[in-house]
């Protein structure tokens, strides 16, 4: 009765023991990106900034507020 199959043994010998942290960081990054994306979608509705504009047009009454939310999201994507 073997605890691990041959394939599982090969995989565990290929990856370092702490490799799970890599997946934890990837998962955390995904969750953070989704959170910021939903913030931008909500800000578009709240401040009336329509697609396809990436930022609020100059002179928009909520230009600073919307652009701040959008920049927070964009900054996380610039890696």
C-alpha positions, 0 to 999 in steps of 0.5 A: 500500500503506497501512500503516494502514486508514482506521479505524485512522488515525481511532482513532489520531488520537482517542486520545492516544499514551500512552493504553495506560497507561490500559489497563495501569492497568485491567488491574493493578487487575483483577489486584489485585482478583482476587488479593484476592478469592482471599485472601478466599475462602481466608480464608473456608475457613481461618477457617470464615466462611460466606456471606452474612456479609461479616465474621466475627461478633463473638466468632468465634475468628478474627474479627481475622484474617478481618476484616483480609483482608476489609477489605483487599479492601473498601478497594480497592473503595471508590474 
